[in-house]
Amino acid sequence: MKNIFSKPVEIGRIALFSLQIENDRPSMGLGFYIPDFPDILPKKWEGKGYNTCRMGIDCHGIQDLRVQNISVREVFFVKITKENS
């Protein structure tokens, strides 16, 4: 993210567009949009008309996953934490 944002961006409010759960290993992928738009655009993005930032995160080693009430076209608030083992 430091390549496209000059300042740290807090991930909080997101618009989820994909959720992928792998049932053969404990992993999950989230694809989402954030309200912040990059202020350091790569040359290949210039002039393309982009107006939102699309991101993804992969999570591995998941235990005790619960997914409930995911609505279509809703804005969510997400909190990302890492527990030390």
PyMOL Python script that loads the backbone (N, CA, C, O; Angstrom):
from pymol import cmd

cmd.read_pdbstr("""\
ATOM      1  N   MET A   1       0.820  -1.191   0.000  1.00  0.00           N
ATOM      2  CA  MET A   1       0.000   0.000   0.000  1.00  0.00           C
ATOM      3  C   MET A   1       0.865   1.255   0.000  1.00  0.00           C
ATOM      4  O   MET A   1       0.441   2.306  -0.479  1.00  0.00           O
ATOM      5  N   LYS A   2       2.075   1.144   0.537  1.00  0.00           N
ATOM      6  CA  LYS A   2       2.925   2.333   0.589  1.00  0.00           C
ATOM      7  C   LYS A   2       3.367   2.779  -0.803  1.00  0.00           C
ATOM      8  O   LYS A   2       3.894   3.881  -0.955  1.00  0.00           O
ATOM      9  N   ASN A   3       3.162   1.945  -1.818  1.00  0.00           N
ATOM     10  CA  ASN A   3       3.498   2.338  -3.184  1.00  0.00           C
ATOM     11  C   ASN A   3       2.434   3.215  -3.842  1.00  0.00           C
ATOM     12  O   ASN A   3       2.713   3.903  -4.823  1.00  0.00           O
ATOM     13  N   ILE A   4       1.208   3.189  -3.296  1.00  0.00           N
ATOM     14  CA  ILE A   4       0.135   3.973  -3.917  1.00  0.00           C
ATOM     15  C   ILE A   4      -0.488   5.017  -2.986  1.00  0.00           C
ATOM     16  O   ILE A   4      -1.276   5.853  -3.429  1.00  0.00           O
ATOM     17  N   PHE A   5      -0.135   4.967  -1.697  1.00  0.00           N
ATOM     18  CA  PHE A   5      -0.604   5.958  -0.728  1.00  0.00           C
ATOM     19  C   PHE A   5       0.591   6.619  -0.075  1.00  0.00           C
ATOM     20  O   PHE A   5       1.514   5.931   0.361  1.00  0.00           O
ATOM     21  N   SER A   6       0.592   7.948   0.002  1.00  0.00           N
ATOM     22  CA  SER A   6       1.709   8.660   0.633  1.00  0.00           C
ATOM     23  C   SER A   6       1.616   8.635   2.156  1.00  0.00           C
ATOM     24  O   SER A   6       2.609   8.872   2.843  1.00  0.00           O
ATOM     25  N   LYS A   7       0.425   8.350   2.686  1.00  0.00           N
ATOM     26  CA  LYS A   7       0.212   8.281   4.132  1.00  0.00           C
ATOM     27  C   LYS A   7      -0.452   6.948   4.462  1.00  0.00           C
ATOM     28  O   LYS A   7      -1.133   6.373   3.613  1.00  0.00           O
ATOM     29  N   PRO A   8      -0.262   6.443   5.693  1.00  0.00           N
ATOM     30  CA  PRO A   8      -0.933   5.194   6.073  1.00  0.00           C
ATOM     31  C   PRO A   8      -2.452   5.305   5.940  1.00  0.00           C
ATOM     32  O   PRO A   8      -3.043   6.337   6.260  1.00  0.00           O
ATOM     33  N   VAL A   9      -3.063   4.241   5.469  1.00  0.00           N
ATOM     34  CA  VAL A   9      -4.509   4.185   5.291  1.00  0.00           C
ATOM     35  C   VAL A   9      -5.054   3.126   6.235  1.00  0.00           C
ATOM     36  O   VAL A   9      -4.602   1.981   6.226  1.00  0.00           O
ATOM     37  N   GLU A  10      -6.024   3.513   7.044  1.00  0.00           N
ATOM     38  CA  GLU A  10      -6.648   2.570   7.958  1.00  0.00           C
ATOM     39  C   GLU A  10      -7.782   1.857   7.249  1.00  0.00           C
ATOM     40  O   GLU A  10      -8.679   2.496   6.698  1.00  0.00           O
ATOM     41  N   ILE A  11      -7.743   0.535   7.264  1.00  0.00           N
ATOM     42  CA  ILE A  11      -8.833  -0.235   6.676  1.00  0.00           C
ATOM     43  C   ILE A  11      -9.923  -0.349   7.731  1.00  0.00           C
ATOM     44  O   ILE A  11      -9.688  -0.899   8.807  1.00  0.00           O
ATOM     45  N   GLY A  12     -11.085   0.154   7.442  1.00  0.00           N
ATOM     46  CA  GLY A  12     -12.203   0.139   8.382  1.00  0.00           C
ATOM     47  C   GLY A  12     -13.501  -0.086   7.635  1.00  0.00           C
ATOM     48  O   GLY A  12     -14.114  -1.148   7.742  1.00  0.00           O
ATOM     49  N   ARG A  13     -13.916   0.913   6.882  1.00  0.00           N
ATOM     50  CA  ARG A  13     -15.159   0.836   6.110  1.00  0.00           C
ATOM     51  C   ARG A  13     -14.833   0.219   4.754  1.00  0.00           C
ATOM     52  O   ARG A  13     -13.965   0.715   4.036  1.00  0.00           O
ATOM     53  N   ILE A  14     -15.529  -0.866   4.401  1.00  0.00           N
ATOM     54  CA  ILE A  14     -15.282  -1.538   3.131  1.00  0.00           C
ATOM     55  C   ILE A  14     -16.597  -1.888   2.446  1.00  0.00           C
ATOM     56  O   ILE A  14     -17.645  -1.981   3.085  1.00  0.00           O
ATOM     57  N   ALA A  15     -16.521  -2.078   1.149  1.00  0.00           N
ATOM     58  CA  ALA A  15     -17.631  -2.631   0.376  1.00  0.00           C
ATOM     59  C   ALA A  15     -17.134  -3.971  -0.167  1.00  0.00           C
ATOM     60  O   ALA A  15     -16.310  -4.011  -1.080  1.00  0.00           O
ATOM     61  N   LEU A  16     -17.634  -5.053   0.395  1.00  0.00           N
ATOM     62  CA  LEU A  16     -17.189  -6.397   0.056  1.00  0.00           C
ATOM     63  C   LEU A  16     -17.721  -6.798  -1.314  1.00  0.00           C
ATOM     64  O   LEU A  16     -18.916  -6.664  -1.574  1.00  0.00           O
ATOM     65  N   PHE A  17     -16.837  -7.296  -2.206  1.00  0.00           N
ATOM     66  CA  PHE A  17     -17.326  -7.792  -3.491  1.00  0.00           C
ATOM     67  C   PHE A  17     -17.048  -9.274  -3.685  1.00  0.00           C
ATOM     68  O   PHE A  17     -17.641  -9.891  -4.569  1.00  0.00           O
ATOM     69  N   SER A  18     -16.155  -9.870  -2.878  1.00  0.00           N
ATOM     70  CA  SER A  18     -15.965 -11.314  -2.989  1.00  0.00           C
ATOM     71  C   SER A  18     -15.487 -11.902  -1.667  1.00  0.00           C
ATOM     72  O   SER A  18     -14.776 -11.263  -0.891  1.00  0.00           O
ATOM     73  N   LEU A  19     -15.899 -13.127  -1.445  1.00  0.00           N
ATOM     74  CA  LEU A  19     -15.490 -13.905  -0.282  1.00  0.00           C
ATOM     75  C   LEU A  19     -15.238 -15.314  -0.790  1.00  0.00           C
ATOM     76  O   LEU A  19     -16.140 -15.959  -1.325  1.00  0.00           O
ATOM     77  N   GLN A  20     -14.020 -15.787  -0.625  1.00  0.00           N
ATOM     78  CA  GLN A  20     -13.653 -17.127  -1.106  1.00  0.00           C
ATOM     79  C   GLN A  20     -13.138 -17.941   0.066  1.00  0.00           C
ATOM     80  O   GLN A  20     -12.218 -17.519   0.767  1.00  0.00           O
ATOM     81  N   ILE A  21     -13.726 -19.099   0.277  1.00  0.00           N
ATOM     82  CA  ILE A  21     -13.308 -19.988   1.351  1.00  0.00           C
ATOM     83  C   ILE A  21     -12.837 -21.287   0.709  1.00  0.00           C
ATOM     84  O   ILE A  21     -13.569 -21.916  -0.055  1.00  0.00           O
ATOM     85  N   GLU A  22     -11.623 -21.676   1.022  1.00  0.00           N
ATOM     86  CA  GLU A  22     -11.056 -22.923   0.516  1.00  0.00           C
ATOM     87  C   GLU A  22     -11.355 -24.016   1.533  1.00  0.00           C
ATOM     88  O   GLU A  22     -10.960 -23.902   2.693  1.00  0.00           O
ATOM     89  N   ASN A  23     -12.043 -25.067   1.120  1.00  0.00           N
ATOM     90  CA  ASN A  23     -12.390 -26.111   2.074  1.00  0.00           C
ATOM     91  C   ASN A  23     -11.333 -27.207   2.179  1.00  0.00           C
ATOM     92  O   ASN A  23     -11.477 -28.116   2.996  1.00  0.00           O
ATOM     93  N   ASP A  24     -10.280 -27.141   1.373  1.00  0.00           N
ATOM     94  CA  ASP A  24      -9.220 -28.146   1.484  1.00  0.00           C
ATOM     95  C   ASP A  24      -8.030 -27.655   2.312  1.00  0.00           C
ATOM     96  O   ASP A  24      -7.080 -28.404   2.538  1.00  0.00           O
ATOM     97  N   ARG A  25      -8.080 -26.413   2.757  1.00  0.00           N
ATOM     98  CA  ARG A  25      -7.076 -25.864   3.671  1.00  0.00           C
ATOM     99  C   ARG A  25      -7.733 -24.685   4.403  1.00  0.00           C
ATOM    100  O   ARG A  25      -8.695 -24.108   3.896  1.00  0.00           O
ATOM    101  N   PRO A  26      -7.231 -24.329   5.572  1.00  0.00           N
ATOM    102  CA  PRO A  26      -7.889 -23.264   6.349  1.00  0.00           C
ATOM    103  C   PRO A  26      -7.513 -21.869   5.847  1.00  0.00           C
ATOM    104  O   PRO A  26      -6.698 -21.175   6.456  1.00  0.00           O
ATOM    105  N   SER A  27      -8.117 -21.473   4.733  1.00  0.00           N
ATOM    106  CA  SER A  27      -7.818 -20.138   4.198  1.00  0.00           C
ATOM    107  C   SER A  27      -9.070 -19.482   3.648  1.00  0.00           C
ATOM    108  O   SER A  27     -10.051 -20.143   3.308  1.00  0.00           O
ATOM    109  N   MET A  28      -9.005 -18.156   3.573  1.00  0.00           N
ATOM    110  CA  MET A  28     -10.126 -17.362   3.112  1.00  0.00           C
ATOM    111  C   MET A  28      -9.575 -16.133   2.401  1.00  0.00           C
ATOM    112  O   MET A  28      -8.553 -15.584   2.814  1.00  0.00           O
ATOM    113  N   GLY A  29     -10.233 -15.705   1.353  1.00  0.00           N
ATOM    114  CA  GLY A  29      -9.855 -14.489   0.645  1.00  0.00           C
ATOM    115  C   GLY A  29     -11.008 -13.503   0.630  1.00  0.00           C
ATOM    116  O   GLY A  29     -12.157 -13.881   0.402  1.00  0.00           O
ATOM    117  N   LEU A  30     -10.697 -12.241   0.873  1.00  0.00           N
ATOM    118  CA  LEU A  30     -11.690 -11.174   0.823  1.00  0.00           C
ATOM    119  C   LEU A  30     -11.282 -10.169  -0.240  1.00  0.00           C
ATOM    120  O   LEU A  30     -10.130  -9.737  -0.288  1.00  0.00           O
ATOM    121  N   GLY A  31     -12.216  -9.803  -1.080  1.00  0.00           N
ATOM    122  CA  GLY A  31     -12.009  -8.728  -2.046  1.00  0.00           C
ATOM    123  C   GLY A  31     -12.942  -7.599  -1.678  1.00  0.00           C
ATOM    124  O   GLY A  31     -14.125  -7.823  -1.420  1.00  0.00           O
ATOM    125  N   PHE A  32     -12.409  -6.365  -1.653  1.00  0.00           N
ATOM    126  CA  PHE A  32     -13.236  -5.256  -1.195  1.00  0.00           C
ATOM    127  C   PHE A  32     -12.747  -3.923  -1.750  1.00  0.00           C
ATOM    128  O   PHE A  32     -11.616  -3.798  -2.221  1.00  0.00           O
ATOM    129  N   TYR A  33     -13.625  -2.943  -1.681  1.00  0.00           N
ATOM    130  CA  TYR A  33     -13.313  -1.562  -2.038  1.00  0.00           C
ATOM    131  C   TYR A  33     -13.175  -0.757  -0.759  1.00  0.00           C
ATOM    132  O   TYR A  33     -13.893  -0.999   0.211  1.00  0.00           O
ATOM    133  N   ILE A  34     -12.252   0.205  -0.750  1.00  0.00           N
ATOM    134  CA  ILE A  34     -12.126   1.122   0.374  1.00  0.00           C
ATOM    135  C   ILE A  34     -12.468   2.523  -0.114  1.00  0.00           C
ATOM    136  O   ILE A  34     -12.334   2.803  -1.306  1.00  0.00           O
ATOM    137  N   PRO A  35     -12.908   3.410   0.777  1.00  0.00           N
ATOM    138  CA  PRO A  35     -13.298   4.755   0.353  1.00  0.00           C
ATOM    139  C   PRO A  35     -12.110   5.642  -0.033  1.00  0.00           C
ATOM    140  O   PRO A  35     -12.284   6.607  -0.777  1.00  0.00           O
ATOM    141  N   ASP A  36     -10.911   5.332   0.460  1.00  0.00           N
ATOM    142  CA  ASP A  36      -9.734   6.139   0.134  1.00  0.00           C
ATOM    143  C   ASP A  36      -9.269   5.835  -1.280  1.00  0.00           C
ATOM    144  O   ASP A  36      -9.319   4.691  -1.732  1.00  0.00           O
ATOM    145  N   PHE A  37      -8.815   6.877  -1.977  1.00  0.00           N
ATOM    146  CA  PHE A  37      -8.292   6.696  -3.330  1.00  0.00           C
ATOM    147  C   PHE A  37      -6.800   7.003  -3.311  1.00  0.00           C
ATOM    148  O   PHE A  37      -6.384   7.980  -2.688  1.00  0.00           O
ATOM    149  N   PRO A  38      -5.987   6.190  -3.979  1.00  0.00           N
ATOM    150  CA  PRO A  38      -4.539   6.402  -3.978  1.00  0.00           C
ATOM    151  C   PRO A  38      -4.151   7.798  -4.461  1.00  0.00           C
ATOM    152  O   PRO A  38      -4.751   8.343  -5.388  1.00  0.00           O
ATOM    153  N   ASP A  39      -3.136   8.360  -3.811  1.00  0.00           N
ATOM    154  CA  ASP A  39      -2.635   9.666  -4.239  1.00  0.00           C
ATOM    155  C   ASP A  39      -1.317   9.545  -5.009  1.00  0.00           C
ATOM    156  O   ASP A  39      -0.776  10.549  -5.474  1.00  0.00           O
ATOM    157  N   ILE A  40      -0.807   8.334  -5.144  1.00  0.00           N
ATOM    158  CA  ILE A  40       0.379   8.085  -5.972  1.00  0.00           C
ATOM    159  C   ILE A  40      -0.039   7.042  -7.019  1.00  0.00           C
ATOM    160  O   ILE A  40       0.097   5.839  -6.796  1.00  0.00           O
ATOM    161  N   LEU A  41      -0.542   7.513  -8.145  1.00  0.00           N
ATOM    162  CA  LEU A  41      -1.025   6.588  -9.166  1.00  0.00           C
ATOM    163  C   LEU A  41       0.121   6.042 -10.010  1.00  0.00           C
ATOM    164  O   LEU A  41       0.955   6.812 -10.487  1.00  0.00           O
ATOM    165  N   PRO A  42       0.174   4.723 -10.201  1.00  0.00           N
ATOM    166  CA  PRO A  42       1.127   4.162 -11.151  1.00  0.00           C
ATOM    167  C   PRO A  42       0.792   4.643 -12.565  1.00  0.00           C
ATOM    168  O   PRO A  42      -0.371   4.907 -12.869  1.00  0.00           O
ATOM    169  N   LYS A  43       1.777   4.756 -13.406  1.00  0.00           N
ATOM    170  CA  LYS A  43       1.567   5.247 -14.789  1.00  0.00           C
ATOM    171  C   LYS A  43       0.474   4.460 -15.507  1.00  0.00           C
ATOM    172  O   LYS A  43      -0.330   5.033 -16.242  1.00  0.00           O
ATOM    173  N   LYS A  44       0.450   3.122 -15.286  1.00  0.00           N
ATOM    174  CA  LYS A  44      -0.538   2.302 -16.004  1.00  0.00           C
ATOM    175  C   LYS A  44      -1.973   2.583 -15.564  1.00  0.00           C
ATOM    176  O   LYS A  44      -2.907   2.187 -16.263  1.00  0.00           O
ATOM    177  N   TRP A  45      -2.181   3.256 -14.423  1.00  0.00           N
ATOM    178  CA  TRP A  45      -3.520   3.604 -13.959  1.00  0.00           C
ATOM    179  C   TRP A  45      -3.977   4.971 -14.442  1.00  0.00           C
ATOM    180  O   TRP A  45      -5.174   5.255 -14.446  1.00  0.00           O
ATOM    181  N   GLU A  46      -3.045   5.816 -14.847  1.00  0.00           N
ATOM    182  CA  GLU A  46      -3.382   7.190 -15.235  1.00  0.00           C
ATOM    183  C   GLU A  46      -4.266   7.205 -16.476  1.00  0.00           C
ATOM    184  O   GLU A  46      -4.042   6.453 -17.425  1.00  0.00           O
ATOM    185  N   GLY A  47      -5.267   8.069 -16.452  1.00  0.00           N
ATOM    186  CA  GLY A  47      -6.151   8.233 -17.594  1.00  0.00           C
ATOM    187  C   GLY A  47      -7.126   7.092 -17.816  1.00  0.00           C
ATOM    188  O   GLY A  47      -7.784   7.049 -18.855  1.00  0.00           O
ATOM    189  N   LYS A  48      -7.238   6.179 -16.886  1.00  0.00           N
ATOM    190  CA  LYS A  48      -8.138   5.027 -17.037  1.00  0.00           C
ATOM    191  C   LYS A  48      -9.535   5.295 -16.478  1.00  0.00           C
ATOM    192  O   LYS A  48     -10.455   4.512 -16.715  1.00  0.00           O
ATOM    193  N   GLY A  49      -9.702   6.393 -15.738  1.00  0.00           N
ATOM    194  CA  GLY A  49     -11.014   6.717 -15.188  1.00  0.00           C
ATOM    195  C   GLY A  49     -11.340   6.014 -13.884  1.00  0.00           C
ATOM    196  O   GLY A  49     -12.499   5.985 -13.471  1.00  0.00           O
ATOM    197  N   TYR A  50     -10.339   5.450 -13.232  1.00  0.00           N
ATOM    198  CA  TYR A  50     -10.586   4.788 -11.944  1.00  0.00           C
ATOM    199  C   TYR A  50     -11.034   5.811 -10.906  1.00  0.00           C
ATOM    200  O   TYR A  50     -10.526   6.931 -10.863  1.00  0.00           O
ATOM    201  N   ASN A  51     -12.002   5.409 -10.062  1.00  0.00           N
ATOM    202  CA  ASN A  51     -12.482   6.321  -9.027  1.00  0.00           C
ATOM    203  C   ASN A  51     -12.638   5.636  -7.670  1.00  0.00           C
ATOM    204  O   ASN A  51     -13.229   6.206  -6.752  1.00  0.00           O
ATOM    205  N   THR A  52     -12.118   4.436  -7.539  1.00  0.00           N
ATOM    206  CA  THR A  52     -12.180   3.705  -6.273  1.00  0.00           C
ATOM    207  C   THR A  52     -10.973   2.795  -6.160  1.00  0.00           C
ATOM    208  O   THR A  52     -10.318   2.494  -7.159  1.00  0.00           O
ATOM    209  N   CYS A  53     -10.681   2.363  -4.961  1.00  0.00           N
ATOM    210  CA  CYS A  53      -9.536   1.494  -4.716  1.00  0.00           C
ATOM    211  C   CYS A  53     -10.034   0.095  -4.351  1.00  0.00           C
ATOM    212  O   CYS A  53     -10.730  -0.094  -3.353  1.00  0.00           O
ATOM    213  N   ARG A  54      -9.668  -0.860  -5.166  1.00  0.00           N
ATOM    214  CA  ARG A  54     -10.072  -2.250  -4.965  1.00  0.00           C
ATOM    215  C   ARG A  54      -8.889  -3.002  -4.362  1.00  0.00           C
ATOM    216  O   ARG A  54      -7.770  -2.919  -4.869  1.00  0.00           O
ATOM    217  N   MET A  55      -9.140  -3.735  -3.277  1.00  0.00           N
ATOM    218  CA  MET A  55      -8.071  -4.428  -2.574  1.00  0.00           C
ATOM    219  C   MET A  55      -8.486  -5.858  -2.271  1.00  0.00           C
ATOM    220  O   MET A  55      -9.645  -6.239  -2.439  1.00  0.00           O
ATOM    221  N   GLY A  56      -7.523  -6.632  -1.825  1.00  0.00           N
ATOM    222  CA  GLY A  56      -7.801  -8.000  -1.410  1.00  0.00           C
ATOM    223  C   GLY A  56      -6.873  -8.404  -0.281  1.00  0.00           C
ATOM    224  O   GLY A  56      -5.777  -7.863  -0.135  1.00  0.00           O
ATOM    225  N   ILE A  57      -7.316  -9.340   0.499  1.00  0.00           N
ATOM    226  CA  ILE A  57      -6.507  -9.870   1.585  1.00  0.00           C
ATOM    227  C   ILE A  57      -6.775 -11.371   1.671  1.00  0.00           C
ATOM    228  O   ILE A  57      -7.916 -11.823   1.581  1.00  0.00           O
ATOM    229  N   ASP A  58      -5.704 -12.124   1.846  1.00  0.00           N
ATOM    230  CA  ASP A  58      -5.814 -13.568   2.040  1.00  0.00           C
ATOM    231  C   ASP A  58      -5.448 -13.892   3.476  1.00  0.00           C
ATOM    232  O   ASP A  58      -4.466 -13.375   4.009  1.00  0.00           O
ATOM    233  N   CYS A  59      -6.232 -14.739   4.091  1.00  0.00           N
ATOM    234  CA  CYS A  59      -6.017 -15.142   5.488  1.00  0.00           C
ATOM    235  C   CYS A  59      -5.794 -16.651   5.515  1.00  0.00           C
ATOM    236  O   CYS A  59      -6.567 -17.415   4.936  1.00  0.00           O
ATOM    237  N   HIS A  60      -4.735 -17.066   6.188  1.00  0.00           N
ATOM    238  CA  HIS A  60      -4.385 -18.489   6.248  1.00  0.00           C
ATOM    239  C   HIS A  60      -4.310 -18.944   7.700  1.00  0.00           C
ATOM    240  O   HIS A  60      -4.107 -18.134   8.605  1.00  0.00           O
ATOM    241  N   GLY A  61      -4.475 -20.236   7.913  1.00  0.00           N
ATOM    242  CA  GLY A  61      -4.421 -20.785   9.262  1.00  0.00           C
ATOM    243  C   GLY A  61      -5.626 -20.416  10.099  1.00  0.00           C
ATOM    244  O   GLY A  61      -5.523 -20.260  11.315  1.00  0.00           O
ATOM    245  N   ILE A  62      -6.756 -20.277   9.455  1.00  0.00           N
ATOM    246  CA  ILE A  62      -7.981 -19.842  10.137  1.00  0.00           C
ATOM    247  C   ILE A  62      -8.515 -20.954  11.034  1.00  0.00           C
ATOM    248  O   ILE A  62      -8.520 -22.127  10.661  1.00  0.00           O
ATOM    249  N   GLN A  63      -8.957 -20.563  12.209  1.00  0.00           N
ATOM    250  CA  GLN A  63      -9.617 -21.475  13.139  1.00  0.00           C
ATOM    251  C   GLN A  63     -10.912 -20.818  13.597  1.00  0.00           C
ATOM    252  O   GLN A  63     -10.973 -19.601  13.773  1.00  0.00           O
ATOM    253  N   ASP A  64     -11.918 -21.610  13.785  1.00  0.00           N
ATOM    254  CA  ASP A  64     -13.185 -21.145  14.343  1.00  0.00           C
ATOM    255  C   ASP A  64     -13.788 -19.984  13.538  1.00  0.00           C
ATOM    256  O   ASP A  64     -14.058 -18.916  14.085  1.00  0.00           O
ATOM    257  N   LEU A  65     -13.992 -20.205  12.248  1.00  0.00           N
ATOM    258  CA  LEU A  65     -14.553 -19.184  11.359  1.00  0.00           C
ATOM    259  C   LEU A  65     -16.072 -19.222  11.412  1.00  0.00           C
ATOM    260  O   LEU A  65     -16.691 -20.285  11.356  1.00  0.00           O
ATOM    261  N   ARG A  66     -16.655 -18.032  11.520  1.00  0.00           N
ATOM    262  CA  ARG A  66     -18.107 -17.894  11.485  1.00  0.00           C
ATOM    263  C   ARG A  66     -18.437 -16.746  10.535  1.00  0.00           C
ATOM    264  O   ARG A  66     -17.925 -15.639  10.697  1.00  0.00           O
ATOM    265  N   VAL A  67     -19.285 -17.005   9.551  1.00  0.00           N
ATOM    266  CA  VAL A  67     -19.719 -15.980   8.602  1.00  0.00           C
ATOM    267  C   VAL A  67     -21.239 -15.909   8.699  1.00  0.00           C
ATOM    268  O   VAL A  67     -21.932 -16.908   8.502  1.00  0.00           O
ATOM    269  N   GLN A  68     -21.749 -14.712   9.005  1.00  0.00           N
ATOM    270  CA  GLN A  68     -23.191 -14.561   9.172  1.00  0.00           C
ATOM    271  C   GLN A  68     -23.681 -13.293   8.484  1.00  0.00           C
ATOM    272  O   GLN A  68     -22.978 -12.284   8.443  1.00  0.00           O
ATOM    273  N   ASN A  69     -24.875 -13.357   7.955  1.00  0.00           N
ATOM    274  CA  ASN A  69     -25.632 -12.191   7.498  1.00  0.00           C
ATOM    275  C   ASN A  69     -24.863 -11.251   6.582  1.00  0.00           C
ATOM    276  O   ASN A  69     -24.793 -10.051   6.846  1.00  0.00           O
ATOM    277  N   ILE A  70     -24.291 -11.776   5.520  1.00  0.00           N
ATOM    278  CA  ILE A  70     -23.607 -10.908   4.561  1.00  0.00           C
ATOM    279  C   ILE A  70     -24.647 -10.424   3.553  1.00  0.00           C
ATOM    280  O   ILE A  70     -25.195 -11.211   2.781  1.00  0.00           O
ATOM    281  N   SER A  71     -24.906  -9.136   3.572  1.00  0.00           N
ATOM    282  CA  SER A  71     -25.883  -8.537   2.669  1.00  0.00           C
ATOM    283  C   SER A  71     -25.210  -8.113   1.364  1.00  0.00           C
ATOM    284  O   SER A  71     -24.011  -7.833   1.328  1.00  0.00           O
ATOM    285  N   VAL A  72     -25.981  -8.073   0.329  1.00  0.00           N
ATOM    286  CA  VAL A  72     -25.484  -7.626  -0.969  1.00  0.00           C
ATOM    287  C   VAL A  72     -25.479  -6.098  -1.008  1.00  0.00           C
ATOM    288  O   VAL A  72     -26.424  -5.456  -0.550  1.00  0.00           O
ATOM    289  N   ARG A  73     -24.423  -5.530  -1.551  1.00  0.00           N
ATOM    290  CA  ARG A  73     -24.285  -4.078  -1.745  1.00  0.00           C
ATOM    291  C   ARG A  73     -24.393  -3.280  -0.447  1.00  0.00           C
ATOM    292  O   ARG A  73     -25.009  -2.215  -0.418  1.00  0.00           O
ATOM    293  N   GLU A  74     -23.812  -3.783   0.594  1.00  0.00           N
ATOM    294  CA  GLU A  74     -23.794  -3.076   1.874  1.00  0.00           C
ATOM    295  C   GLU A  74     -22.369  -2.635   2.177  1.00  0.00           C
ATOM    296  O   GLU A  74     -21.409  -3.231   1.688  1.00  0.00           O
ATOM    297  N   VAL A  75     -22.237  -1.602   2.974  1.00  0.00           N
ATOM    298  CA  VAL A  75     -20.932  -1.165   3.460  1.00  0.00           C
ATOM    299  C   VAL A  75     -20.734  -1.788   4.830  1.00  0.00           C
ATOM    300  O   VAL A  75     -21.620  -1.741   5.683  1.00  0.00           O
ATOM    301  N   PHE A  76     -19.562  -2.372   5.031  1.00  0.00           N
ATOM    302  CA  PHE A  76     -19.242  -3.047   6.277  1.00  0.00           C
ATOM    303  C   PHE A  76     -18.116  -2.318   6.983  1.00  0.00           C
ATOM    304  O   PHE A  76     -17.376  -1.543   6.377  1.00  0.00           O
ATOM    305  N   PHE A  77     -18.001  -2.579   8.264  1.00  0.00           N
ATOM    306  CA  PHE A  77     -16.849  -2.116   9.035  1.00  0.00           C
ATOM    307  C   PHE A  77     -16.072  -3.360   9.407  1.00  0.00           C
ATOM    308  O   PHE A  77     -16.635  -4.323   9.927  1.00  0.00           O
ATOM    309  N   VAL A  78     -14.779  -3.339   9.139  1.00  0.00           N
ATOM    310  CA  VAL A  78     -13.936  -4.497   9.387  1.00  0.00           C
ATOM    311  C   VAL A  78     -12.821  -4.112  10.361  1.00  0.00           C
ATOM    312  O   VAL A  78     -12.305  -2.995  10.335  1.00  0.00           O
ATOM    313  N   LYS A  79     -12.475  -5.044  11.197  1.00  0.00           N
ATOM    314  CA  LYS A  79     -11.359  -4.852  12.120  1.00  0.00           C
ATOM    315  C   LYS A  79     -10.396  -6.006  11.878  1.00  0.00           C
ATOM    316  O   LYS A  79     -10.772  -7.172  12.003  1.00  0.00           O
ATOM    317  N   ILE A  80      -9.172  -5.687  11.538  1.00  0.00           N
ATOM    318  CA  ILE A  80      -8.153  -6.681  11.249  1.00  0.00           C
ATOM    319  C   ILE A  80      -7.204  -6.746  12.419  1.00  0.00           C
ATOM    320  O   ILE A  80      -6.595  -5.743  12.791  1.00  0.00           O
ATOM    321  N   THR A  81      -7.077  -7.921  13.000  1.00  0.00           N
ATOM    322  CA  THR A  81      -6.175  -8.100  14.136  1.00  0.00           C
ATOM    323  C   THR A  81      -5.287  -9.306  13.906  1.00  0.00           C
ATOM    324  O   THR A  81      -5.617 -10.200  13.127  1.00  0.00           O
ATOM    325  N   LYS A  82      -4.169  -9.320  14.587  1.00  0.00           N
ATOM    326  CA  LYS A  82      -3.273 -10.464  14.528  1.00  0.00           C
ATOM    327  C   LYS A  82      -2.988 -10.877  15.959  1.00  0.00           C
ATOM    328  O   LYS A  82      -2.549 -10.078  16.787  1.00  0.00           O
ATOM    329  N   GLU A  83      -3.252 -12.146  16.226  1.00  0.00           N
ATOM    330  CA  GLU A  83      -2.982 -12.672  17.550  1.00  0.00           C
ATOM    331  C   GLU A  83      -1.628 -13.356  17.542  1.00  0.00           C
ATOM    332  O   GLU A  83      -1.329 -14.139  16.641  1.00  0.00           O
ATOM    333  N   ASN A  84      -0.823 -13.069  18.523  1.00  0.00           N
ATOM    334  CA  ASN A  84       0.473 -13.729  18.641  1.00  0.00           C
ATOM    335  C   ASN A  84       0.286 -15.090  19.295  1.00  0.00           C
ATOM    336  O   ASN A  84      -0.446 -15.227  20.276  1.00  0.00           O
ATOM    337  N   SER A  85       0.955 -16.088  18.742  1.00  0.00           N
ATOM    338  CA  SER A  85       0.814 -17.433  19.314  1.00  0.00           C
ATOM    339  C   SER A  85       2.024 -17.833  20.104  1.00  0.00           C
ATOM    340  O   SER A  85       2.068 -18.934  20.652  1.00  0.00           O
TER     341      SER A  85
END
""", "prot")
cmd.dss("prot")
cmd.show_as("cartoon", "prot")
cmd.util.cbc("prot")
cmd.orient("prot")
